Amino acid sequence: MSPPSPSKFVPFELERWQSTWENRVRFNLSESGVHPLTIQELLGLAGASALPLLDVRLGYSQSNGTDLLRERIAALYPGASPDQVLVTTGSSEANFVTCWRLLEAGDKVAVMMPNYMQTWGLTQNFGAEVRPSIRPATCSVPSCAR
């Protein structure tokens, strides 16, 4: 058996652009998130004290989520078990793991446009073919006719 042929990596251009420029501008008009809060501001909104945080140990957590966290998430879904729950560090990691698990070389993947473009590049990097699906502003459900 011969080793797989190397493929060209499709970079995530939007993320590269954001990483380069988002912290160097006075006004970021392309930000999709919210302006970050300090811990004090966040706790103030919740009416909570910062004192309990002083006892929190900083260290590496269980990478797939602690047993207790996975148990609590599973309890939200009837019939789910903690072994069926995977906790990720943000949605980008979740998108990556999902594509990594589901995509095979040669698959055809419908990607709704416009979007964040991470799935677009991951699909190609895993050897699948992107089939862009443009959604008109007046349409609430993507057309599956293509």
DSSP file with accessible surface (Angstrom, degrees, kcal/mol):
  #  RESIDUE AA STRUCTURE BP1 BP2  ACC     N-H-->O    O-->H-N    N-H-->O    O-->H-N    TCO  KAPPA ALPHA  PHI   PSI    X-CA   Y-CA   Z-CA
    1    1 A M              0   0  239      0, 0.0     0, 0.0     0, 0.0     0, 0.0   0.000 360.0 360.0 360.0 130.2    0.0    0.0    0.0
    2    2 A S        -     0   0  103      1,-0.1     3,-0.1     3,-0.0     0, 0.0  -0.589 360.0-100.9 -89.3 151.2    1.4    3.4   -1.0
    3    3 A P        -     0   0  110      0, 0.0    -1,-0.1     0, 0.0     0, 0.0  -0.299  48.6 -90.6 -66.2 152.5    1.2    6.4    1.3
    4    4 A P        -     0   0  125      0, 0.0     3,-0.1     0, 0.0     0, 0.0  -0.332  45.9-107.0 -62.1 146.6   -1.5    8.9    0.6
    5    5 A S        -     0   0  106      1,-0.1     2,-0.0    -3,-0.1    -3,-0.0  -0.534  38.4-106.3 -75.2 141.2   -0.4   11.7   -1.8
    6    6 A P        -     0   0  130      0, 0.0     2,-0.3     0, 0.0    -1,-0.1  -0.370  35.7-152.0 -66.9 143.5    0.0   15.1    0.0
    7    7 A S        -     0   0   94    118,-0.1     2,-0.3    -3,-0.1   118,-0.0  -0.840  23.1-100.0-114.6 157.3   -2.7   17.6   -0.7
    8    8 A K        -     0   0  188     -2,-0.3     2,-0.3     1,-0.1     0, 0.0  -0.589  39.2-122.2 -75.4 131.5   -2.5   21.3   -0.7
    9    9 A F        -     0   0  142     -2,-0.3    -1,-0.1     1,-0.1   116,-0.0  -0.580  15.8-140.1 -76.3 128.9   -3.8   22.8    2.5
   10   10 A V        -     0   0   38     -2,-0.3   115,-0.1   111,-0.3    -1,-0.1  -0.821  23.9-139.4 -89.7 109.9   -6.7   25.3    1.9
   11   11 A P        -     0   0   54      0, 0.0     2,-1.4     0, 0.0     3,-0.1  -0.349  14.5-117.4 -71.2 154.1   -6.1   28.1    4.4
   12   12 A F     >  -     0   0   42      1,-0.2     4,-2.1     2,-0.1     5,-0.2  -0.724  36.5-176.7 -89.2  85.4   -8.9   29.7    6.3
   13   13 A E  H  > S+     0   0  130     -2,-1.4     4,-2.7     1,-0.2     5,-0.2   0.847  74.9  54.9 -59.8 -39.1   -8.4   33.2    4.8
   14   14 A L  H  > S+     0   0   60      1,-0.2     4,-2.8     2,-0.2    -1,-0.2   0.935 110.3  46.4 -62.6 -43.4  -11.1   35.0    6.8
   15   15 A E  H  > S+     0   0   52      2,-0.2     4,-2.8     1,-0.2    -1,-0.2   0.904 112.2  50.9 -65.6 -40.5   -9.5   33.8   10.1
   16   16 A R  H  X S+     0   0  136     -4,-2.1     4,-1.8     2,-0.2    -1,-0.2   0.929 111.9  47.7 -60.5 -45.0   -6.0   34.8    8.9
   17   17 A W  H  X S+     0   0  135     -4,-2.7     4,-2.3     1,-0.2     5,-0.3   0.937 114.0  46.4 -62.6 -46.2   -7.4   38.3    7.9
   18   18 A Q  H  X S+     0   0   22     -4,-2.8     4,-2.7     1,-0.2     5,-0.3   0.911 110.9  52.2 -63.4 -43.7   -9.1   38.7   11.3
   19   19 A S  H  < S+     0   0   52     -4,-2.8     4,-0.2     1,-0.2    -1,-0.2   0.863 113.9  44.7 -60.7 -35.3   -6.1   37.5   13.2
   20   20 A T  H  < S+     0   0   57     -4,-1.8    -2,-0.2    -5,-0.2    -1,-0.2   0.900 129.9  17.3 -74.5 -40.5   -3.9   40.1   11.4
   21   21 A W  H >< S+     0   0  121     -4,-2.3     3,-2.2    -5,-0.2     4,-0.3   0.698  95.5  86.3-112.5 -22.3   -6.2   43.1   11.6
   22   22 A E  T 3< S+     0   0   57     -4,-2.7     3,-0.4    -5,-0.3    -3,-0.1   0.780  99.4  40.9 -61.9 -26.3   -8.9   42.8   14.2
   23   23 A N  T 3  S+     0   0  143     -5,-0.3    -1,-0.3    -4,-0.2    -2,-0.1   0.322 108.5  62.2-100.8   8.7   -6.8   44.1   17.1
   24   24 A R  S <  S+     0   0  180     -3,-2.2     2,-0.3     0, 0.0    -1,-0.2   0.247  88.2  83.0-114.3   9.2   -5.1   46.9   15.0
   25   25 A V        -     0   0   71     -3,-0.4     3,-0.2    -4,-0.3    -4,-0.0  -0.838  67.2-142.1-115.9 153.1   -8.1   48.9   14.1
   26   26 A R  S    S+     0   0  222     -2,-0.3     2,-0.5     1,-0.3    -1,-0.1   0.893  96.8  27.8 -75.7 -42.6  -10.0   51.6   16.0
   27   27 A F        -     0   0  145      0, 0.0     2,-0.9     0, 0.0    -1,-0.3  -0.971  69.7-160.8-123.8 118.8  -13.4   50.5   14.8
   28   28 A N    >   +     0   0   52     -2,-0.5     3,-0.7    -3,-0.2    -6,-0.0  -0.817  14.9 172.8-100.0  97.6  -14.0   46.8   13.9
   29   29 A L  T 3  S+     0   0  167     -2,-0.9    -1,-0.1     1,-0.2     0, 0.0   0.529  73.4  59.1 -83.4  -5.8  -17.1   46.8   11.8
   30   30 A S  T 3  S+     0   0   58     -8,-0.0    -1,-0.2   -12,-0.0     2,-0.1   0.447  72.9 123.2-102.8   1.0  -16.8   43.2   10.9
   31   31 A E    <   -     0   0   87     -3,-0.7     4,-0.1     1,-0.1    -3,-0.0  -0.386  38.1-172.8 -66.4 131.9  -16.9   41.7   14.4
   32   32 A S        +     0   0  115     -2,-0.1    -1,-0.1     2,-0.1     2,-0.1   0.496  65.3  63.9-101.8  -6.6  -19.7   39.2   14.9
   33   33 A G  S    S-     0   0   45      1,-0.1     2,-0.3     3,-0.0    -2,-0.0  -0.077  89.8 -89.0 -98.5-158.6  -19.2   38.8   18.6
   34   34 A V        -     0   0  132     -2,-0.1    -1,-0.1     1,-0.0    -2,-0.1  -0.803  45.1 -89.7-114.1 157.9  -19.6   41.2   21.5
   35   35 A H        -     0   0  166     -2,-0.3    -1,-0.0     1,-0.1     0, 0.0  -0.464  56.7-105.6 -63.6 132.6  -17.0   43.6   23.1
   36   36 A P        -     0   0   96      0, 0.0     2,-0.3     0, 0.0    -1,-0.1  -0.287  32.4-146.0 -66.0 145.8  -15.2   41.6   25.8
   37   37 A L        -     0   0   91     -3,-0.1     2,-0.1     1,-0.0    -3,-0.0  -0.735  15.9-114.2-103.3 158.5  -16.1   42.3   29.4
   38   38 A T     >  -     0   0   76     -2,-0.3     4,-2.5     1,-0.1     5,-0.2  -0.468  33.7-108.8 -79.3 163.4  -13.8   42.2   32.4
   39   39 A I  H  > S+     0   0  104      1,-0.2     4,-3.0     2,-0.2     5,-0.3   0.923 122.4  53.8 -58.3 -41.4  -14.5   39.6   35.1
   40   40 A Q  H  > S+     0   0  164      1,-0.2     4,-2.2     2,-0.2    -1,-0.2   0.915 109.1  47.1 -61.5 -43.0  -15.6   42.4   37.4
   41   41 A E  H  > S+     0   0   98      2,-0.2     4,-2.1     1,-0.2    -1,-0.2   0.923 113.4  48.6 -64.7 -43.0  -18.1   43.7   34.7
   42   42 A L  H  X S+     0   0   98     -4,-2.5     4,-1.4     1,-0.2    -2,-0.2   0.942 113.7  45.2 -63.2 -47.0  -19.4   40.2   34.0
   43   43 A L  H  X>S+     0   0   35     -4,-3.0     5,-2.7     1,-0.2     4,-0.7   0.867 109.5  57.3 -66.2 -33.7  -19.9   39.4   37.7
   44   44 A G  H ><5S+     0   0   55     -4,-2.2     3,-0.7    -5,-0.3    -1,-0.2   0.907 104.7  51.0 -61.7 -41.6  -21.5   42.8   38.2
   45   45 A L  H 3<5S+     0   0  137     -4,-2.1    -1,-0.2     1,-0.2    -2,-0.2   0.847 114.6  44.1 -63.0 -33.3  -24.1   42.0   35.6
   46   46 A A  H 3<5S-     0   0   77     -4,-1.4    -1,-0.2    -5,-0.2    -2,-0.2   0.510 109.1-124.6 -87.7  -7.8  -24.8   38.7   37.4
   47   47 A G  T <<5 +     0   0   71     -4,-0.7     2,-0.3    -3,-0.7    -3,-0.2   0.858  65.2 138.9  66.0  34.2  -24.8   40.4   40.9
   48   48 A A      < -     0   0   52     -5,-2.7     2,-0.3    -6,-0.1    -1,-0.2  -0.756  52.9-115.6-113.4 159.5  -22.1   37.9   42.0
   49   49 A S        -     0   0   67     -2,-0.3     4,-0.2     1,-0.1    -1,-0.0  -0.639   7.5-143.5 -92.3 149.5  -19.0   38.2   44.0
   50   50 A A  S >> S+     0   0   52     -2,-0.3     3,-1.2     1,-0.2     4,-0.6   0.613  82.6  91.4 -83.3 -12.7  -15.5   37.7   42.7
   51   51 A L  G >4 S+     0   0  118      1,-0.3     3,-1.6     2,-0.2     4,-0.4   0.877  78.6  56.7 -55.8 -43.3  -14.3   36.1   46.0
   52   52 A P  G >4 S+     0   0   84      0, 0.0     3,-1.3     0, 0.0    -1,-0.3   0.831  98.6  63.9 -59.7 -26.3  -15.2   32.5   45.0
   53   53 A L  G X4 S+     0   0   84     -3,-1.2     3,-1.4     1,-0.3    -2,-0.2   0.765  87.1  70.7 -67.7 -22.8  -12.9   32.9   42.0
   54   54 A L  G << S+     0   0  136     -3,-1.6    -1,-0.3    -4,-0.6    -3,-0.1   0.720  98.2  49.8 -67.5 -18.6   -9.9   33.3   44.3
   55   55 A D  G <  S+     0   0  142     -3,-1.3     2,-0.4    -4,-0.4    -1,-0.3   0.420  83.3 112.6 -97.8  -0.6  -10.1   29.6   45.3
   56   56 A V    <   -     0   0   85     -3,-1.4     2,-0.4    -4,-0.2    -3,-0.0  -0.607  63.6-136.5 -77.8 126.8  -10.3   28.3   41.7
   57   57 A R        -     0   0  236     -2,-0.4     2,-0.5     1,-0.0    -2,-0.1  -0.672  13.4-138.2 -81.5 135.1   -7.2   26.3   40.7
   58   58 A L        +     0   0  166     -2,-0.4     2,-0.3     3,-0.0    -1,-0.0  -0.826  50.4 108.2 -96.2 126.9   -5.9   27.1   37.2
   59   59 A G  S    S-     0   0   69     -2,-0.5     2,-0.3     0, 0.0    -2,-0.0  -0.970  70.5 -52.8-174.5-177.3   -4.8   24.1   35.3
   60   60 A Y        -     0   0  241     -2,-0.3     2,-0.2     1,-0.0     3,-0.1  -0.572  50.5-151.1 -78.1 135.5   -5.6   21.8   32.4
   61   61 A S        -     0   0   87     -2,-0.3     2,-0.3     1,-0.1    -1,-0.0  -0.484  40.2 -71.8 -95.8 172.4   -9.1   20.4   32.4
   62   62 A Q    >   -     0   0   83     -2,-0.2     3,-2.0     1,-0.2     4,-0.1  -0.506  48.1-135.2 -64.5 124.9  -10.2   17.1   30.9
   63   63 A S  T 3  S+     0   0  111     -2,-0.3    -1,-0.2     1,-0.3     3,-0.1   0.762 101.0  44.3 -64.8 -26.7  -10.0   17.8   27.2
   64   64 A N  T 3  S-     0   0   50      1,-0.3    23,-1.6    22,-0.1    -1,-0.3   0.268 130.3 -81.2 -98.2  12.3  -13.4   16.2   26.3
   65   65 A G    <   -     0   0    5     -3,-2.0    -1,-0.3    21,-0.2    -2,-0.1   0.188  54.4 -77.7  98.6 139.6  -15.2   17.8   29.3
   66   66 A T     >  -     0   0   53     -4,-0.1     4,-2.8     1,-0.1     5,-0.3  -0.235  42.8-110.5 -65.5 159.7  -15.1   16.7   32.9
   67   67 A D  H  > S+     0   0   88      1,-0.2     4,-2.6     2,-0.2     5,-0.2   0.925 119.4  50.5 -56.4 -45.3  -17.4   13.8   33.9
   68   68 A L  H  > S+     0   0   89      2,-0.2     4,-2.4     1,-0.2    -1,-0.2   0.922 111.0  47.9 -61.9 -44.2  -19.6   16.1   35.9
   69   69 A L  H  > S+     0   0   74      2,-0.2     4,-2.4     1,-0.2     5,-0.2   0.942 113.2  47.4 -63.0 -45.2  -20.0   18.6   33.0
   70   70 A R  H  X S+     0   0   15     -4,-2.8     4,-2.6     1,-0.2    -1,-0.2   0.885 111.0  52.5 -66.0 -35.0  -20.8   15.8   30.5
   71   71 A E  H  X S+     0   0  104     -4,-2.6     4,-1.9    -5,-0.3    -1,-0.2   0.925 110.8  47.2 -63.0 -44.2  -23.3   14.3   32.9
   72   72 A R  H  X S+     0   0  168     -4,-2.4     4,-0.5     2,-0.2    -2,-0.2   0.876 113.5  47.4 -68.1 -37.1  -25.1   17.6   33.3
   73   73 A I  H >< S+     0   0   51     -4,-2.4     3,-1.5    -5,-0.2     4,-0.3   0.945 111.2  51.1 -67.8 -45.0  -25.1   18.2   29.6
   74   74 A A  H >< S+     0   0    3     -4,-2.6     3,-2.0     1,-0.3     6,-0.4   0.870 100.7  63.7 -60.3 -34.8  -26.4   14.7   28.9
   75   75 A A  H 3< S+     0   0   86     -4,-1.9    -1,-0.3     1,-0.3    -2,-0.2   0.737  93.4  63.2 -64.0 -19.7  -29.2   15.2   31.5
   76   76 A L  T << S+     0   0  127     -3,-1.5    -1,-0.3    -4,-0.5    -2,-0.2   0.642 100.4  58.9 -76.0 -15.4  -30.6   18.0   29.2
   77   77 A Y  S X  S-     0   0  144     -3,-2.0     3,-2.3    -4,-0.3    -1,-0.2  -0.942  89.9-123.8-123.2 110.9  -31.3   15.5   26.5
   78   78 A P  T 3  S+     0   0  135      0, 0.0     3,-0.1     0, 0.0    -3,-0.1  -0.235  96.5  12.5 -54.0 129.9  -33.6   12.5   27.1
   79   79 A G  T 3  S+     0   0   82      1,-0.3     2,-0.2    -4,-0.1    -4,-0.1   0.351  97.5 126.0  86.7  -6.5  -31.8    9.2   26.4
   80   80 A A    <   -     0   0   35     -3,-2.3    -1,-0.3    -6,-0.4    -3,-0.1  -0.581  43.3-156.5 -86.3 148.7  -28.4   10.8   26.2
   81   81 A S    >   -     0   0   40     -2,-0.2     3,-2.1    -3,-0.1     4,-0.2  -0.850  31.3-110.5-117.9 159.3  -25.4    9.5   28.2
   82   82 A P  G >  S+     0   0   41      0, 0.0     3,-1.6     0, 0.0    -1,-0.1   0.827 117.1  64.2 -57.5 -28.8  -22.3   11.3   29.2
   83   83 A D  G 3  S+     0   0  144      1,-0.3   -12,-0.0     3,-0.0    -3,-0.0   0.675  98.7  54.9 -69.0 -15.1  -20.3    9.0   26.9
   84   84 A Q  G <  S+     0   0  137     -3,-2.1     2,-0.5   -14,-0.1    -1,-0.3   0.387  93.6  88.3 -95.4   1.8  -22.2   10.6   24.0
   85   85 A V    <   -     0   0   22     -3,-1.6     2,-0.5    -4,-0.2   -15,-0.1  -0.879  52.2-175.0-107.1 130.4  -21.2   14.1   24.9
   86   86 A L        -     0   0   98     -2,-0.5     2,-0.4   -16,-0.0   -21,-0.2  -0.990  12.2-153.5-122.9 120.0  -18.0   15.8   23.7
   87   87 A V        -     0   0   36    -23,-1.6     2,-0.3    -2,-0.5   -22,-0.0  -0.793  16.3-169.0 -91.7 133.6  -17.2   19.2   25.1
   88   88 A T        -     0   0   37     -2,-0.4     2,-1.4   -24,-0.1     3,-0.1  -0.806  32.8-109.1-119.2 163.9  -15.1   21.4   22.8
   89   89 A T  S    S-     0   0  122     -2,-0.3     4,-0.5     1,-0.1     3,-0.1  -0.698  88.3 -36.0 -91.2  81.7  -13.2   24.6   23.3
   90   90 A G  S  > S-     0   0   47     -2,-1.4     4,-1.5     1,-0.2     3,-0.2  -0.003  80.4 -72.3  89.3 168.0  -15.5   26.8   21.2
   91   91 A S  H  > S+     0   0   86      1,-0.2     4,-3.0     2,-0.2     5,-0.2   0.796 123.1  64.0 -72.7 -27.3  -17.5   26.3   18.0
   92   92 A S  H  > S+     0   0   46      2,-0.2     4,-2.2     1,-0.2    -1,-0.2   0.924 105.7  45.1 -63.6 -41.7  -14.4   26.2   15.7
   93   93 A E  H  > S+     0   0   79     -4,-0.5     4,-2.8     2,-0.2     5,-0.2   0.910 112.5  52.0 -66.7 -39.1  -13.1   23.1   17.4
   94   94 A A  H  X S+     0   0   29     -4,-1.5     4,-2.4     1,-0.2    -2,-0.2   0.923 109.8  49.0 -62.4 -43.3  -16.6   21.6   17.2
   95   95 A N  H  X S+     0   0   55     -4,-3.0     4,-2.5     2,-0.2     5,-0.2   0.917 112.1  49.2 -60.5 -44.2  -16.8   22.3   13.5
   96   96 A F  H  X S+     0   0   83     -4,-2.2     4,-2.9    -5,-0.2     5,-0.2   0.952 112.1  46.7 -61.0 -49.3  -13.4   20.8   13.0
   97   97 A V  H  X S+     0   0   36     -4,-2.8     4,-2.3     1,-0.2     5,-0.2   0.902 112.0  51.6 -62.3 -40.3  -14.2   17.6   14.9
   98   98 A T  H  X S+     0   0   74     -4,-2.4     4,-2.4    -5,-0.2     5,-0.3   0.948 113.8  42.7 -62.8 -48.0  -17.5   17.2   13.1
   99   99 A C  H  X S+     0   0   12     -4,-2.5     4,-2.6     1,-0.2    -2,-0.2   0.916 113.3  53.2 -63.6 -42.3  -15.9   17.5    9.7
  100  100 A W  H  < S+     0   0  165     -4,-2.9    -1,-0.2    -5,-0.2    -2,-0.2   0.901 115.3  40.9 -59.9 -39.7  -13.1   15.3   10.7
  101  101 A R  H  < S+     0   0  184     -4,-2.3    -1,-0.2    -5,-0.2    -2,-0.2   0.876 124.6  33.0 -77.9 -37.3  -15.5   12.6   11.8
  102  102 A L  H  < S+     0   0  114     -4,-2.4     2,-0.3    -5,-0.2    -2,-0.2   0.777  97.1  85.1 -96.6 -28.4  -18.0   12.8    9.0
  103  103 A L     <  -     0   0   25     -4,-2.6     2,-0.3    -5,-0.3    25,-0.0  -0.605  47.9-177.1 -89.1 139.4  -16.2   13.7    5.8
  104  104 A E    >   -     0   0  125     -2,-0.3     3,-2.3    23,-0.1    22,-0.1  -0.911  43.0 -84.3-122.7 153.8  -14.5   11.3    3.5
  105  105 A A  T 3  S+     0   0   80     -2,-0.3    23,-0.3     1,-0.3    22,-0.2  -0.311 117.7  24.3 -55.5 133.4  -12.5   12.0    0.4
  106  106 A G  T 3  S+     0   0   51     21,-3.0    -1,-0.3     1,-0.3    22,-0.2   0.265  88.2 136.0  92.9 -13.0  -14.8   12.4   -2.5
  107  107 A D    <   -     0   0   59     -3,-2.3    22,-3.6    16,-0.1     2,-0.5  -0.303  51.1-133.6 -62.0 154.1  -17.9   13.4   -0.5
  108  108 A K  E     -a  129   0A 123     20,-0.2     2,-0.5    -3,-0.1    22,-0.2  -0.960  22.7-166.4-111.9 127.8  -20.0   16.2   -1.7
  109  109 A V  E     -a  130   0A  27     20,-3.1    22,-3.3    -2,-0.5     2,-0.5  -0.963  15.5-142.6-123.4 123.4  -20.9   18.8    0.9
  110  110 A A  E     -a  131   0A  81     -2,-0.5     2,-0.5    20,-0.2    20,-0.1  -0.723  21.0-169.9 -81.1 124.2  -23.5   21.5    0.6
  111  111 A V  E     -a  132   0A   7     20,-1.7    22,-2.6    -2,-0.5     2,-0.2  -0.977  19.3-131.0-120.0 117.3  -22.3   24.6    2.3
  112  112 A M  E     -a  133   0A  74     -2,-0.5    22,-0.2    20,-0.2    -2,-0.0  -0.479  36.8-112.4 -68.5 135.8  -24.8   27.5    2.8
  113  113 A M  E    S+a  134   0A  30     20,-2.9    22,-1.7    -2,-0.2     2,-0.1  -0.920  86.5  37.2-119.8 149.2  -23.4   30.8    1.7
  114  114 A P  S    S+     0   0  120      0, 0.0     2,-0.3     0, 0.0    -1,-0.1   0.620  87.0 127.3 -76.8 157.4  -22.6   33.4    2.9
  115  115 A N  S    S-     0   0   61     -2,-0.1    -2,-0.1    -4,-0.0    -4,-0.0  -0.899  74.8 -72.1-156.7-171.1  -21.0   32.0    6.1
  116  116 A Y        -     0   0   81     -2,-0.3  -102,-0.1     1,-0.1  -101,-0.1   0.689  58.6-138.0 -69.2 -20.1  -18.0   32.0    8.3
  117  117 A M  S  > S+     0   0   55   -103,-0.1     4,-1.6     1,-0.1     5,-0.2   0.415  71.7 113.3  79.1   1.1  -16.1   29.8    5.7
  118  118 A Q  H  > S+     0   0   21      1,-0.2     4,-2.6     2,-0.2     5,-0.2   0.952  79.8  47.3 -65.4 -46.1  -14.4   27.4    8.1
  119  119 A T  H  > S+     0   0   45      1,-0.2     4,-2.7     2,-0.2     5,-0.2   0.860 105.3  61.6 -64.2 -33.7  -16.4   24.5    6.8
  120  120 A W  H  > S+     0   0   74      1,-0.2     4,-1.4     2,-0.2    -1,-0.2   0.947 111.7  36.7 -54.7 -51.7  -15.7   25.5    3.2
  121  121 A G  H  X S+     0   0    7     -4,-1.6     4,-2.8     2,-0.2  -111,-0.3   0.902 115.4  53.3 -72.0 -41.2  -11.9   25.0    3.8
  122  122 A L  H  X S+     0   0   19     -4,-2.6     4,-1.9     2,-0.2     6,-0.2   0.919 105.7  55.4 -59.9 -42.2  -12.2   22.0    6.1
  123  123 A T  H  <>S+     0   0    0     -4,-2.7     5,-2.5     1,-0.2     3,-0.3   0.944 112.6  41.7 -56.0 -47.3  -14.3   20.2    3.5
  124  124 A Q  H ><5S+     0   0   72     -4,-1.4     3,-1.8    -5,-0.2    -1,-0.2   0.895 111.0  55.9 -68.4 -39.3  -11.6   20.7    0.9
  125  125 A N  H 3<5S+     0   0   34     -4,-2.8    -1,-0.2     1,-0.3    -2,-0.2   0.787 106.2  51.5 -66.5 -25.3   -8.8   19.8    3.3
  126  126 A F  T 3<5S-     0   0   54     -4,-1.9    -1,-0.3    -3,-0.3    -2,-0.2   0.296 124.4-104.4 -92.8   9.9  -10.5   16.5    4.1
  127  127 A G  T < 5S+     0   0   39     -3,-1.8   -21,-3.0     1,-0.3    -3,-0.2   0.603  78.8 128.4  84.8  11.3  -10.7   15.7    0.3
  128  128 A A      < -     0   0    9     -5,-2.5     2,-0.5   -23,-0.3    -1,-0.3  -0.503  59.0-112.4 -95.1 168.9  -14.4   16.4   -0.1
  129  129 A E  E     -a  108   0A  89    -22,-3.6   -20,-3.1    -2,-0.2     2,-0.4  -0.876  22.6-134.5-105.7 131.8  -16.0   18.7   -2.7
  130  130 A V  E     -a  109   0A  21     -2,-0.5   -20,-0.2   -22,-0.2   -10,-0.0  -0.694  14.9-169.8 -85.0 131.3  -17.8   21.9   -1.7
  131  131 A R  E     -a  110   0A 110    -22,-3.3   -20,-1.7    -2,-0.4    15,-0.0  -0.901  20.5-144.9-116.9  94.2  -21.2   22.5   -3.3
  132  132 A P  E     -a  111   0A  60      0, 0.0     2,-0.5     0, 0.0   -20,-0.2  -0.363   9.9-161.0 -64.1 138.6  -22.0   26.1   -2.4
  133  133 A S  E     -a  112   0A  13    -22,-2.6   -20,-2.9    -2,-0.0     2,-0.5  -0.962   7.7-152.0-121.5 107.8  -25.7   26.8   -1.7
  134  134 A I  E     -a  113   0A  99     -2,-0.5     9,-0.2   -22,-0.2   -22,-0.1  -0.706   7.7-153.1 -84.3 127.0  -26.5   30.5   -2.0
  135  135 A R        -     0   0  105    -22,-1.7    -2,-0.0    -2,-0.5    -1,-0.0  -0.883  11.6-134.8-104.3 115.4  -29.5   31.4    0.2
  136  136 A P    >   -     0   0   73      0, 0.0     3,-1.9     0, 0.0     0, 0.0  -0.313  23.7-115.1 -63.3 151.3  -31.5   34.5   -1.0
  137  137 A A  T 3  S+     0   0  109      1,-0.3    -2,-0.0     3,-0.0     0, 0.0   0.773 116.1  53.5 -59.7 -24.6  -32.4   36.9    1.8
  138  138 A T  T 3  S+     0   0  141      2,-0.0     2,-0.5     0, 0.0    -1,-0.3   0.515  92.6  87.9 -89.5  -4.6  -36.1   36.1    1.3
  139  139 A C    <   -     0   0   40     -3,-1.9     4,-0.0     1,-0.1    -4,-0.0  -0.826  49.3-175.1-100.9 129.8  -35.7   32.4    1.6
  140  140 A S  S    S+     0   0  104     -2,-0.5    -1,-0.1     1,-0.2    -3,-0.0   0.611  75.4  46.5 -96.7 -13.1  -35.8   30.8    5.1
  141  141 A V  S    S-     0   0   99      0, 0.0    -1,-0.2     0, 0.0     3,-0.1  -0.995  89.4-116.2-129.8 131.3  -34.9   27.2    4.0
  142  142 A P        -     0   0   43      0, 0.0     2,-0.4     0, 0.0    -7,-0.1  -0.313  34.4-107.8 -65.8 147.4  -32.0   26.4    1.6
  143  143 A S        -     0   0   64     -9,-0.2     3,-0.3     1,-0.1    -9,-0.0  -0.620  28.2-171.8 -75.5 129.0  -33.0   24.9   -1.7
  144  144 A C        +     0   0  121     -2,-0.4    -1,-0.1     1,-0.2   -34,-0.0   0.255  62.1  98.9-102.1   9.4  -32.0   21.2   -1.8
  145  145 A A              0   0   95      0, 0.0    -1,-0.2     0, 0.0    -2,-0.0   0.738 360.0 360.0 -70.6 -20.1  -32.8   20.9   -5.5
  146  146 A R              0   0  184     -3,-0.3   -15,-0.0   -15,-0.0   -13,-0.0  -0.442 360.0 360.0 -80.9 360.0  -29.2   21.2   -6.6
